[in-house]
């Protein structure tokens, strides 16, 4: 009598279980890398806005009244949108006596405590400083 070759149901269940365990191990790593990608992309966009605002300041002697004023200096309009929230960056032009550490743009309005934070699992947002630097702010 010849025996048919193939997998038994037990062997299939063991293989499916092993695949499930591997997915459970890999899933947090993939999720955190996607979140970091959004954060790095947001930081890069804020730096590009900072460069455009610096160019605007050199041309006009003051910060722009809105982000729309630097639109001509930016190649891609998506730069003005936070990749995590999908909304335009909050912007507040600094006064003439503002120092380099004054926040001028951010993922969310830093003065609104009820806004959910977009980065690091809801614990962080990024701000652009008047001097062109980008900082991570935790609440």
Order of alpha helices (4+ residues) and beta strands (2+ residues): alpha-beta-beta-beta-beta
